[in-house]
């Protein structure tokens, strides 16, 4: 994320990793900046879905 989205590691918060998803905390101001370059990304050859987590 830091390479493709062009942000520093210090600009992200906690990271949650599971088999089905990854959640990376970023500031509200950075969210759209991060989503756009990652929207066409792939992990292990599979296209990734990027979206803003609304929480529960």
ROKOLVEX-240609 format. One record per atom (N, C-alpha, C): y, z, x. Coordinates in Angstrom, 2 decimals, m for minus. Layout:
N
       py       pz       px
        Y        Z        X
...
// end
This chain:
56
       py       pz       px
    m1.19     0.00     0.83
     0.00     0.00     0.00
     1.25     0.00     0.87
     1.25     0.79     1.91
     2.46     0.88     2.71
     2.78    m0.45     3.39
     1.77    m1.18     3.82
     2.01    m2.47     4.46
     2.44    m3.55     3.48
     1.69    m3.72     2.42
     1.96    m4.80     1.47
     3.20    m4.54     0.61
     3.43    m3.29     0.24
     4.58    m2.97    m0.61
     5.83    m2.68     0.21
     5.67    m2.52     1.52
     6.82    m2.32     2.38
     7.47    m0.95     2.28
     6.67     0.07     1.96
     7.23     1.42     1.92
     6.60     2.26     3.03
     7.27     3.30     3.42
     6.75     4.21     4.43
     5.79     5.21     3.79
     4.86     5.72     4.58
     3.91     6.71     4.08
     4.59     7.96     3.57
     5.75     8.25     4.11
     6.50     9.43     3.67
     7.12     9.24     2.29
     7.12     8.02     1.78
     7.68     7.75     0.46
     6.66     7.90    m0.65
     5.43     8.22    m0.30
     4.41     8.44    m1.33
     4.02     9.91    m1.33
     3.51    10.34    m2.48
     3.08    11.73    m2.63
     1.58    11.84    m2.57
     1.02    12.64    m3.46
    m0.43    12.85    m3.44
    m1.18    11.59    m3.86
    m2.43    11.50    m3.42
    m3.28    10.36    m3.72
    m4.58    10.89    m4.29
    m4.99    10.36    m5.46
    m6.26    10.71    m6.09
    m7.15     9.48    m6.02
    m8.37     9.65    m5.51
    m9.30     8.52    m5.39
   m10.58     8.85    m6.14
   m10.99     7.93    m7.02
   m12.27     8.05    m7.70
   m12.97     6.70    m7.60
   m14.16     6.60    m8.15
   m14.88     5.32    m8.12
   m14.20     4.28    m8.98
   m13.50     4.71   m10.03
   m12.91     3.78   m10.99
   m11.44     3.48   m10.76
   m10.72     4.38   m10.07
    m9.28     4.17    m9.92
    m8.72     4.96    m8.75
    m7.52     4.60    m8.37
    m6.75     5.33    m7.37
    m5.37     5.57    m7.96
    m4.88     6.80    m7.88
    m3.53     7.12    m8.32
    m2.73     7.54    m7.10
    m1.60     6.90    m6.90
    m0.72     7.23    m5.79
     0.63     7.62    m6.38
     1.10     8.81    m6.06
     2.40     9.25    m6.54
     3.51     8.63    m5.71
     4.46     8.02    m6.40
     5.69     7.53    m5.78
     6.84     7.90    m6.70
     8.04     7.90    m6.19
     9.19     8.23    m7.04
     9.35     7.17    m8.13
     9.97     7.56    m9.22
    10.20     6.64   m10.32
    10.96     5.40    m9.85
    11.92     5.58    m8.96
    12.71     4.47    m8.44
    11.88     3.48    m7.63
    10.82     3.96    m6.99
     9.99     3.10    m6.14
     8.86     2.42    m6.91
     8.54     2.89    m8.11
     7.36     2.41    m8.84
     7.34     0.90    m9.02
     8.39     0.31    m9.54
     8.38    m1.14    m9.76
     8.38    m1.89    m8.43
     9.00    m1.34    m7.41
     9.01    m1.95    m6.08
     7.59    m2.00    m5.51
     6.79    m0.98    m5.82
     5.42    m0.91    m5.31
     4.49    m1.79    m6.15
     4.65    m1.79    m7.47
     3.74    m2.52    m8.35
     3.75    m4.03    m8.12
     4.91    m4.60    m7.97
     5.02    m6.06    m7.88
     4.19    m6.66    m6.74
     4.35    m6.21    m5.49
     3.57    m6.83    m4.43
     2.08    m6.53    m4.50
     1.69    m5.45    m5.16
     0.28    m5.11    m5.27
    m0.42    m5.77    m6.45
     0.34    m6.34    m7.37
    m0.24    m6.90    m8.59
    m1.17    m8.08    m8.34
    m1.03    m8.76    m7.22
    m1.92    m9.88    m6.91
    m2.94    m9.50    m5.84
    m3.12    m8.19    m5.62
    m3.99    m7.71    m4.56
    m5.46    m7.68    m4.94
    m6.30    m7.53    m3.92
    m7.74    m7.40    m4.10
    m8.25    m6.31    m3.19
    m9.29    m5.63    m3.64
   m10.01    m4.66    m2.83
   m11.47    m5.06    m2.85
   m12.05    m5.28    m1.68
   m13.43    m5.74    m1.55
   m13.68    m6.99    m2.40
   m12.71    m7.89    m2.42
   m12.85    m9.15    m3.13
   m12.59    m9.09    m4.62
   m12.32    m7.92    m5.15
   m12.07    m7.79    m6.59
   m10.59    m7.57    m6.83
   m10.08    m8.27    m7.84
    m8.68    m8.15    m8.21
    m8.39    m6.73    m8.70
    m7.26    m6.19    m8.30
    m6.88    m4.85    m8.74
    m5.88    m4.93    m9.87
    m5.90    m3.93   m10.72
    m4.94    m3.82   m11.81
    m3.95    m2.73   m11.42
    m2.68    m3.03   m11.50
    m1.66    m2.05   m11.17
    m0.85    m1.73   m12.42
    m0.58    m0.45   m12.59
     0.23    m0.03   m13.73
     0.80     1.35   m13.46
     1.79     1.71   m14.22
     2.39     3.03   m14.13
     1.58     3.98   m14.98
     1.11     5.06   m14.37
     0.31     6.06   m15.08
     1.25     6.92   m15.93
     0.98     6.98   m17.21
     1.81     7.74   m18.14
     1.41     9.20   m18.22
     0.28     9.58   m17.61
    m0.20    10.94   m17.69
    m0.80    11.22   m19.05
    m1.13    12.47   m19.27
    m1.73    12.82   m20.58
    m1.05    14.01   m21.15
// end
